[in-house]
């Protein structure tokens, strides 16, 4: 007879809350709803998480860890900085577009402007910028680029990519991944001034 593994209630609660937030949004999700979806009493949730905000913070931390894993998987140390950068940014964009909870939170931010959601998404963006900043510093050390302010450079790289990949297509023909990569590389490697 096979030995039964003990049920990980904390994991069960986090998974149920993630599904609830992805389906109903942060604001509409209650601890009662999470308890029902997790198949536990509401009191059980409070043994692990004092508030809905604490539960949400844990889910955001896990999303950040997932996103970092995606970004790390896009790095090939044999390739040049800008090739890795474009690969990382494309991976981050795909994560943003395909992760159900991320999509729902963005929708809620646009529709309701829930402060907790705004803080959670800002935390995710800071993590992405921090990851890119680390790569910028590495690129500087390798002599592939220069920057007096790696954090600002990382922020500009991230926001420029998002602007071209997401915001541009709201009013114009969408740009392909290759076109975005080419423009990113040309803009940040060579700048806008005329070269001889």
Backbone bond lengths (Angstrom), bond angles and torsions (degrees), N, CA, C in turn:
res aa  C-N    CA-C-N  psi(-1)  N-CA   C-N-CA  omega(-1)  CA-C   N-CA-C  phi
1 X - - - 1.446 - - 1.536 109.56 -
2 X 1.336 116.27 129.91 1.460 121.00 -177.14 1.527 110.31 -72.82
3 X 1.339 113.60 142.53 1.455 119.55 179.19 1.529 109.59 -78.30
4 X 1.321 117.18 130.94 1.470 121.07 -179.82 1.522 109.83 -82.94
5 X 1.320 114.42 134.83 1.464 119.73 177.70 1.521 109.14 -79.33
6 X 1.338 117.24 144.48 1.462 118.77 177.47 1.538 110.07 -66.68
7 X 1.304 115.55 147.88 1.467 120.49 -179.37 1.526 109.07 -75.74
8 X 1.300 116.20 130.64 1.465 122.17 177.38 1.532 107.39 -88.11
9 X 1.325 115.33 92.01 1.472 120.61 -175.97 1.532 111.92 -62.01
10 X 1.314 116.34 -39.30 1.471 119.67 -179.48 1.532 109.90 -60.24
11 X 1.322 115.92 -47.82 1.465 121.38 178.94 1.526 110.10 -61.69
12 X 1.305 116.96 -42.26 1.464 123.41 179.49 1.538 110.04 -59.46
13 X 1.320 116.73 -43.22 1.469 121.91 -179.92 1.526 110.40 -66.68
14 X 1.334 116.72 -44.54 1.473 120.93 -179.38 1.527 110.47 -62.07
15 X 1.325 116.67 -43.37 1.469 120.11 179.63 1.529 111.15 -64.53
16 X 1.316 116.49 -42.29 1.473 120.14 179.09 1.527 110.55 -65.23
17 X 1.322 116.84 -41.73 1.466 120.26 179.60 1.522 110.67 -65.90
18 X 1.329 117.02 -40.84 1.474 120.23 178.38 1.517 110.74 -59.44
19 X 1.324 116.06 -44.58 1.471 120.17 178.85 1.526 111.13 -64.47
20 X 1.320 115.87 -41.01 1.458 119.80 -179.63 1.527 111.13 -66.19
21 X 1.333 117.11 -45.59 1.464 120.58 177.71 1.531 110.50 -61.40
22 X 1.340 116.93 -39.02 1.474 120.94 -179.32 1.526 111.68 -69.37
23 X 1.320 116.93 -30.67 1.460 121.01 -178.04 1.527 112.15 -86.96
24 X 1.327 115.72 -48.29 1.468 120.17 -171.72 1.527 114.07 -106.36
25 X 1.331 117.10 -13.33 1.454 120.79 -174.95 1.513 110.46 90.90
26 X 1.306 115.34 167.61 1.471 120.35 -178.91 1.528 111.38 -67.12
27 X 1.306 115.72 -49.26 1.474 120.32 -173.12 1.532 112.08 -61.13
28 X 1.330 117.26 -40.22 1.464 121.15 -175.85 1.532 113.30 -83.26
29 X 1.316 117.21 -10.42 1.463 119.94 179.60 1.526 109.52 -83.57
30 X 1.315 114.68 129.92 1.470 120.40 177.31 1.521 108.86 -113.63
31 X 1.310 115.82 162.59 1.471 119.52 176.57 1.529 110.17 -64.59
32 X 1.339 116.89 -31.70 1.472 120.44 177.28 1.530 109.89 -62.80
33 X 1.313 116.20 -42.27 1.463 120.72 179.75 1.523 111.00 -65.26
34 X 1.330 116.53 -43.33 1.470 120.58 178.42 1.530 109.66 -62.23
35 X 1.327 116.87 -44.48 1.471 120.80 179.62 1.524 110.67 -59.05
36 X 1.332 116.03 -44.36 1.467 120.32 -179.92 1.524 110.78 -62.65
37 X 1.346 116.68 -45.55 1.468 120.00 -178.97 1.528 112.09 -68.79
38 X 1.332 116.73 -30.90 1.465 120.40 179.55 1.527 111.77 -82.12
39 X 1.342 116.31 -15.13 1.463 119.86 -177.87 1.519 112.37 72.06
40 X 1.346 115.55 34.25 1.470 120.28 179.10 1.526 108.49 -131.27
41 X 1.310 115.46 166.02 1.456 119.84 174.06 1.524 110.02 -75.33
42 X 1.315 116.14 152.77 1.468 120.23 -179.62 1.526 111.02 -58.14
43 X 1.320 116.64 -36.19 1.467 121.18 178.93 1.521 112.53 -60.31
44 X 1.336 116.49 -32.38 1.463 120.40 178.83 1.524 110.84 -62.93
45 X 1.315 116.20 -38.67 1.470 119.99 178.39 1.521 109.62 -60.46
46 X 1.336 116.48 -43.92 1.460 120.62 -176.70 1.527 113.07 -68.73
47 X 1.324 118.16 -14.82 1.468 119.11 174.14 1.532 110.56 -72.69
48 X 1.331 116.60 -20.51 1.469 120.93 -179.72 1.524 112.97 -108.85
49 X 1.328 116.62 -34.72 1.466 121.35 -174.83 1.528 109.19 -135.25
50 X 1.331 115.88 122.02 1.464 120.46 -175.98 1.526 112.27 -69.48
51 X 1.333 117.00 -31.26 1.466 121.04 -176.96 1.524 110.37 -142.71
52 X 1.307 114.76 166.95 1.470 120.16 174.31 1.525 109.92 -61.63
53 X 1.345 117.08 -35.96 1.462 121.54 178.61 1.522 111.21 -62.43
54 X 1.345 117.17 -40.54 1.473 120.62 177.78 1.524 111.01 -63.09
55 X 1.314 115.63 -41.73 1.466 120.68 178.21 1.530 110.10 -63.47
56 X 1.314 116.50 -44.52 1.463 121.56 178.64 1.533 111.19 -62.68
57 X 1.344 116.18 -42.08 1.471 120.15 178.16 1.525 111.43 -58.78
58 X 1.320 116.79 -40.20 1.471 120.09 178.50 1.526 110.62 -64.43
59 X 1.308 116.77 -40.29 1.465 120.57 178.97 1.521 110.40 -66.17
60 X 1.329 117.04 -40.04 1.476 120.79 177.02 1.522 109.77 -62.86
61 X 1.338 117.38 -43.10 1.478 120.26 177.59 1.525 110.74 -57.89
62 X 1.325 116.40 -40.70 1.462 119.64 179.39 1.528 111.21 -68.58
63 X 1.334 116.92 -37.23 1.471 119.61 176.39 1.523 110.88 -63.83
64 X 1.328 117.00 -39.57 1.466 121.17 177.38 1.527 109.78 -61.92
65 X 1.329 116.94 -43.76 1.471 120.71 178.74 1.531 110.64 -62.14
66 X 1.339 117.02 -42.29 1.473 121.02 177.07 1.528 110.99 -61.27
67 X 1.312 115.51 -44.11 1.461 121.16 -178.19 1.524 111.11 -64.90
68 X 1.331 116.79 -41.05 1.468 120.37 177.35 1.531 110.59 -64.04
69 X 1.321 116.59 -38.48 1.463 119.85 178.19 1.529 110.22 -63.86
70 X 1.338 116.89 -41.14 1.464 121.01 176.72 1.524 109.81 -61.50
71 X 1.331 116.88 -47.87 1.468 121.15 -178.67 1.525 111.15 -61.95
72 X 1.335 116.57 -43.96 1.471 119.91 178.80 1.520 112.42 -61.85
73 X 1.323 115.88 -35.92 1.471 119.34 -179.03 1.526 111.95 -69.62
74 X 1.324 117.18 -16.02 1.473 121.57 -179.70 1.525 112.63 -87.67
75 X 1.323 117.21 -10.49 1.462 121.30 -175.82 1.525 110.38 -87.43
76 X 1.324 115.46 130.79 1.464 122.56 172.47 1.527 106.09 -126.64
77 X 1.320 117.15 106.35 1.465 122.13 -173.63 1.530 113.25 -62.36
78 X 1.315 116.96 -11.65 1.474 120.54 176.58 1.531 111.45 -82.46
79 X 1.328 116.72 -14.73 1.471 120.99 -176.35 1.519 110.83 -95.83
80 X 1.345 117.12 157.37 1.467 120.23 179.21 1.536 111.94 -69.39
81 X 1.330 114.76 161.61 1.464 122.57 -175.50 1.523 112.48 -51.65
82 X 1.338 117.59 -52.15 1.468 119.58 -172.80 1.526 112.20 -68.58
83 X 1.308 117.66 -29.41 1.465 119.64 175.95 1.538 109.62 -67.88
84 X 1.333 116.12 -43.84 1.466 120.36 176.36 1.522 111.19 -64.16
85 X 1.334 116.03 -43.25 1.462 120.20 -179.57 1.522 110.73 -56.91
86 X 1.327 116.57 -50.37 1.462 119.80 -179.14 1.520 111.68 -63.03
87 X 1.315 116.98 -36.29 1.461 120.70 177.88 1.531 110.76 -65.54
88 X 1.329 116.96 -44.17 1.467 121.63 178.63 1.527 110.31 -62.61
89 X 1.325 116.46 -48.33 1.463 119.76 -177.70 1.520 111.88 -63.53
90 X 1.321 116.74 -37.65 1.467 119.53 176.66 1.537 110.04 -66.05
91 X 1.322 117.30 -40.99 1.468 120.97 177.62 1.513 111.99 -61.83
92 X 1.340 116.08 -42.31 1.466 121.06 177.80 1.524 110.24 -62.98
93 X 1.322 116.65 -43.61 1.462 120.75 179.73 1.523 110.93 -62.00
94 X 1.325 117.35 -44.56 1.467 120.31 178.21 1.532 110.93 -60.52
95 X 1.329 116.22 -41.95 1.467 120.30 177.51 1.523 109.87 -58.40
96 X 1.330 116.35 -47.10 1.474 121.43 -179.38 1.527 111.47 -60.50
97 X 1.325 116.85 -38.13 1.465 120.52 -175.82 1.525 113.11 -81.21
98 X 1.333 117.70 -25.80 1.458 120.91 -172.78 1.523 114.23 -104.35
99 X 1.320 117.83 -18.87 1.467 121.27 -178.66 1.530 108.06 -79.18
100 X 1.322 116.46 112.21 1.473 121.55 -173.90 1.527 112.64 -55.20
101 X 1.316 116.72 -42.98 1.463 119.68 -178.56 1.526 110.45 -66.49
102 X 1.324 117.47 -42.24 1.467 120.08 179.47 1.532 110.11 -61.00
103 X 1.323 116.17 -43.57 1.470 120.63 179.69 1.528 110.35 -60.94
104 X 1.340 116.63 -45.87 1.472 120.73 -178.75 1.528 111.17 -65.07
105 X 1.324 117.00 -39.62 1.462 120.00 179.92 1.523 111.09 -65.88
106 X 1.325 117.13 -40.02 1.459 120.28 176.57 1.526 111.03 -62.35
107 X 1.331 115.48 -41.15 1.468 120.14 178.03 1.527 110.18 -62.19
108 X 1.331 115.99 -44.55 1.465 119.81 179.80 1.524 110.92 -64.52
109 X 1.317 116.83 -37.74 1.459 119.98 178.47 1.525 110.50 -61.10
110 X 1.340 116.52 -43.80 1.471 120.57 179.08 1.522 111.61 -66.73
111 X 1.350 116.35 -42.15 1.464 120.87 -173.56 1.533 113.94 -80.11
112 X 1.333 116.45 -41.98 1.459 120.69 -168.59 1.531 113.24 -117.91
113 X 1.306 116.76 -25.66 1.474 121.89 -177.21 1.532 112.00 60.99
114 X 1.323 116.74 42.73 1.454 121.83 178.48 1.530 109.15 -62.62
115 X 1.344 118.21 121.70 1.472 120.39 -176.59 1.531 114.23 -57.17
116 X 1.328 118.13 -39.70 1.459 120.82 -179.50 1.526 110.59 -64.22
117 X 1.331 116.43 -39.82 1.462 121.09 177.68 1.528 109.67 -66.39
118 X 1.313 116.25 -42.75 1.459 121.07 178.04 1.530 110.03 -58.48
119 X 1.323 117.01 -44.27 1.472 121.15 178.62 1.526 111.48 -64.68
120 X 1.334 116.45 -41.85 1.463 120.42 179.80 1.518 112.40 -63.22
121 X 1.325 116.69 -44.99 1.462 120.40 178.88 1.523 111.49 -67.71
122 X 1.332 116.77 -34.26 1.471 120.25 176.16 1.526 110.51 -65.74
123 X 1.327 116.38 -37.79 1.468 120.61 177.36 1.529 110.47 -63.20
124 X 1.317 116.96 -40.90 1.463 120.97 178.23 1.526 109.98 -64.95
125 X 1.333 116.90 -44.02 1.467 119.66 179.19 1.526 111.13 -62.91
126 X 1.322 117.48 -41.20 1.468 120.38 178.07 1.525 111.05 -60.57
127 X 1.324 116.30 -38.56 1.469 120.04 178.78 1.523 110.90 -64.74
128 X 1.333 116.93 -40.85 1.467 120.63 178.64 1.532 109.81 -64.97
129 X 1.320 116.58 -46.51 1.465 120.46 -179.70 1.529 110.09 -62.49
130 X 1.321 117.35 -39.90 1.462 121.31 178.09 1.528 110.95 -62.34
131 X 1.330 116.69 -41.43 1.467 120.78 177.57 1.534 109.89 -62.03
132 X 1.316 116.34 -46.56 1.469 120.48 -179.61 1.528 109.87 -65.17
133 X 1.333 116.89 -38.91 1.470 119.95 177.98 1.523 110.43 -58.22
134 X 1.321 116.99 -42.34 1.468 120.73 177.71 1.528 110.32 -58.94
135 X 1.329 116.15 -41.94 1.467 120.37 179.09 1.529 111.14 -69.21
136 X 1.327 117.45 -36.16 1.471 121.28 176.49 1.524 109.32 -61.43
137 X 1.332 116.45 -45.90 1.469 120.19 178.96 1.525 110.68 -60.73
138 X 1.317 115.82 -40.19 1.459 119.98 176.72 1.529 110.81 -63.62
139 X 1.334 116.80 -42.15 1.461 121.55 177.66 1.518 112.32 -62.65
140 X 1.331 116.64 -36.10 1.466 121.15 177.35 1.530 109.57 -66.30
141 X 1.330 116.01 -45.77 1.473 120.66 179.00 1.521 111.82 -60.60
142 X 1.332 116.55 -34.44 1.470 120.80 -179.72 1.528 112.11 -82.32
143 X 1.331 116.48 -4.86 1.460 120.41 179.52 1.523 114.08 77.87
144 X 1.343 116.81 18.15 1.463 120.14 -178.30 1.527 113.09 -88.67
145 X 1.327 117.48 -17.94 1.456 120.77 177.39 1.514 109.02 -157.22
146 X 1.324 114.52 169.27 1.463 119.99 177.47 1.524 107.84 -129.44
147 X 1.327 114.21 149.05 1.457 120.35 178.16 1.520 108.48 -164.23
148 X 1.319 115.50 132.42 1.460 120.63 174.81 1.521 111.29 -82.22
149 X 1.347 116.02 -18.20 1.455 120.98 -176.98 1.535 108.72 -140.88
150 X 1.337 117.76 85.50 1.474 121.01 -176.50 1.527 114.28 -57.35
151 X 1.334 117.41 -34.86 1.468 119.26 179.42 1.528 110.45 -65.98
152 X 1.322 117.31 -46.20 1.463 121.02 178.34 1.523 110.59 -63.55
153 X 1.325 116.56 -41.35 1.467 120.43 177.77 1.526 110.38 -60.27
154 X 1.327 116.45 -44.16 1.467 120.85 178.95 1.522 110.88 -61.29
155 X 1.320 116.94 -43.39 1.462 121.54 179.21 1.534 110.33 -61.79
156 X 1.328 116.40 -45.70 1.469 120.44 179.85 1.532 111.38 -63.68
157 X 1.319 117.30 -40.68 1.468 120.72 177.56 1.525 110.29 -60.06
158 X 1.333 116.26 -48.23 1.462 121.09 -178.47 1.525 111.60 -63.70
159 X 1.337 116.99 -50.75 1.464 120.25 -176.96 1.532 111.77 -66.13
160 X 1.323 117.61 -35.55 1.464 120.29 178.04 1.520 110.49 -65.13
161 X 1.326 116.41 -42.87 1.468 119.91 179.08 1.530 110.21 -62.46
162 X 1.331 117.07 -46.45 1.470 120.95 179.53 1.527 110.23 -61.74
163 X 1.336 116.54 -40.82 1.472 119.81 179.31 1.524 110.74 -60.73
164 X 1.323 116.78 -43.29 1.470 119.32 -178.87 1.530 112.11 -73.60
165 X 1.329 117.17 -39.00 1.464 120.85 -174.62 1.525 113.27 -81.34
166 X 1.328 117.67 -30.94 1.466 120.43 -173.80 1.530 111.67 -114.58
167 X 1.323 115.78 -58.33 1.462 119.61 -171.55 1.529 112.89 -69.37
168 X 1.307 118.05 -37.72 1.472 122.18 178.52 1.523 110.78 -55.63
169 X 1.324 116.71 -43.89 1.470 121.45 -173.73 1.528 113.41 -72.74
170 X 1.322 117.55 -8.23 1.470 119.40 177.12 1.517 111.64 -70.60
171 X 1.325 117.14 -26.13 1.469 120.27 -177.82 1.525 113.27 -128.31
172 X 1.339 117.20 -1.81 1.461 120.88 -176.81 1.525 110.10 -141.53
173 X 1.321 114.79 172.68 1.466 120.86 175.53 1.534 109.16 -60.48
174 X 1.337 118.22 128.43 1.470 120.10 -179.62 1.531 111.90 -58.78
175 X 1.324 115.18 147.22 1.458 121.93 177.67 1.523 108.90 -91.16
176 X 1.324 116.22 143.32 1.464 119.92 177.14 1.524 110.00 -74.37
177 X 1.320 115.71 161.86 1.464 121.60 177.48 1.526 110.20 -55.90
178 X 1.343 117.07 -43.83 1.470 120.92 -178.75 1.525 111.79 -65.90
179 X 1.334 116.92 -39.49 1.470 120.32 178.90 1.520 110.30 -64.70
180 X 1.329 116.50 -43.15 1.463 120.44 178.47 1.524 110.11 -61.65
181 X 1.329 116.56 -46.14 1.465 120.96 179.74 1.520 111.29 -59.37
182 X 1.322 116.07 -43.45 1.461 120.27 -179.48 1.529 111.03 -63.89
183 X 1.331 117.36 -45.19 1.468 120.81 179.30 1.528 111.54 -65.88
184 X 1.334 116.80 -42.61 1.466 120.11 177.92 1.523 110.69 -58.44
185 X 1.321 115.93 -49.23 1.462 120.48 -178.13 1.520 111.00 -62.77
186 X 1.338 116.62 -47.51 1.467 119.71 -179.11 1.525 111.80 -63.26
187 X 1.333 116.56 -43.41 1.456 120.31 -177.98 1.521 111.85 -64.56
188 X 1.333 116.61 -48.46 1.457 118.96 -173.71 1.527 113.57 -87.29
189 X 1.297 117.94 -22.21 1.467 118.80 177.35 1.525 110.91 -85.80
190 X 1.336 116.25 -41.99 1.459 119.73 -172.82 1.532 113.68 -109.30
191 X 1.309 118.02 -15.80 1.459 120.78 179.69 1.514 112.20 76.49
192 X 1.313 115.93 -166.14 1.460 121.52 -176.36 1.531 112.77 -104.58
193 X 1.310 117.43 -13.62 1.474 118.56 -177.21 1.523 110.84 -77.38
194 X 1.320 115.79 153.99 1.461 122.60 -179.62 1.529 109.41 -70.44
195 X 1.351 115.99 134.33 1.467 120.89 178.72 1.521 109.99 -109.48
196 X 1.337 116.14 151.83 1.478 119.74 176.55 1.509 109.74 -78.43
